[in-house]
């Protein structure tokens, strides 16, 4: 009962903090983290512990699925270099650097545990990045790179963490077998993700209820994540692939379902993010209580590791900028200012804390795992340094750097996409056999309506029943033609969504407007 009360309190707190964040122009996840951490020390707040093994399965699937819905396969084809460099190689580099620093500065720490610490603090959190970067005037290209990195880096970190923990528990070593293990796990997860997307798509064709079809998208990420983890594949990759493939399979006539699903997932993402960061803040209370004065002896090592995490990312971004050259189109980062922004956005979050809390407290023989307290304290400090500090200062940094924004380019692209959709709708209407049966003046009226994509035409019915019936028949035909044309326009936008070079979020804006026109027409 206490946990349920805490959960309800966090849900209400999320709603309040979102409103406060809008007024203060600050990202609500950071405010939720700070407020919950402070509230946890109040005497009337019950002491509630959540099983660390449940944190990732509970929160990661829906949050990854929500973030992946705003991407597409075309983005991965376009940004595959960034994906490899950031989601895989940068995680490996950060893990190695942190493990080396921890092993040198903490004499009692075994190398496998140091590697586990490196894996814990290596991956930036896609939830934190998405929530914070979207609140500042950041270039769409940079946000896309951060989103792409955040969707897959957890998979690499989790594989390294599991191998390092197994070695620490058994007294063995971490070998290069983590690389083929990661590749095999990713390949198997891709197959599972594609299969789950096919299953949900098939199920939706047999389920007429719109709400049930939207609910199926909430079940899917949990199901595929748990199934993948059960067979030792990557649950992270499986969830992302499921979301991307379901987006690719979208049908033009599912306009009302897309609107319902978008609203549904906006609510799920907001509440889940708030509760997740709220629980992170509450857990900090217990960590501080458990460690006590020992935290002071940890300060030199923790400071060195925090500096290592920040400097490795900055150095990596600088190397990408230098190696990228000056001729490559749309290179990222494309300037020293972008290097600084992308480095500052390496925010850790839920995955870091969850992995730290999942670290066993005893070894296989029952002896305490020496160094665990340092690992947990370091993980929480890295989380604060890389999440709270950059999150609160990013708006000021963006204003100081005065990076050129691409809002004008976005508007031009969006207008071009809208014109493309309208052109296809008009051409489809002209070819329609049903339109040919309409009187000339009605065809002209329909063309004007379609040119502006206005809502359903309002007509004054005559009192004569026969004329009224004929006019109703004409309006019915016009509605059918308009619906056919709008379906063609949506199909063109779905095609554009999967074309390399097109930003799926910009396409989605046009698509949502087309969906709104259809819902208005249907009702």
Secondary structure as GFF3:
##gff-version 3
##sequence-region A 1 523
A	DSSP	alpha_helix	2	24	.	.	.	ID=ss1
A	DSSP	alpha_helix	28	39	.	.	.	ID=ss2
A	DSSP	alpha_helix	52	68	.	.	.	ID=ss3
A	DSSP	alpha_helix	73	78	.	.	.	ID=ss4
A	DSSP	alpha_helix	80	82	.	.	.	ID=ss5
A	DSSP	pi_helix	83	89	.	.	.	ID=ss6
A	DSSP	alpha_helix	90	105	.	.	.	ID=ss7
A	DSSP	alpha_helix	111	122	.	.	.	ID=ss8
A	DSSP	alpha_helix	126	133	.	.	.	ID=ss9
A	DSSP	alpha_helix	140	170	.	.	.	ID=ss10
A	DSSP	alpha_helix	177	206	.	.	.	ID=ss11
A	DSSP	alpha_helix	210	230	.	.	.	ID=ss12
A	DSSP	alpha_helix	235	248	.	.	.	ID=ss13
A	DSSP	alpha_helix	255	291	.	.	.	ID=ss14
A	DSSP	alpha_helix	294	324	.	.	.	ID=ss15
A	DSSP	alpha_helix	336	344	.	.	.	ID=ss16
A	DSSP	alpha_helix	350	357	.	.	.	ID=ss17
A	DSSP	alpha_helix	372	383	.	.	.	ID=ss18
A	DSSP	pi_helix	384	389	.	.	.	ID=ss19
A	DSSP	alpha_helix	390	401	.	.	.	ID=ss20
A	DSSP	alpha_helix	407	431	.	.	.	ID=ss21
A	DSSP	alpha_helix	433	436	.	.	.	ID=ss22
A	DSSP	alpha_helix	440	452	.	.	.	ID=ss23
A	DSSP	alpha_helix	465	497	.	.	.	ID=ss24
A	DSSP	alpha_helix	504	522	.	.	.	ID=ss25
###
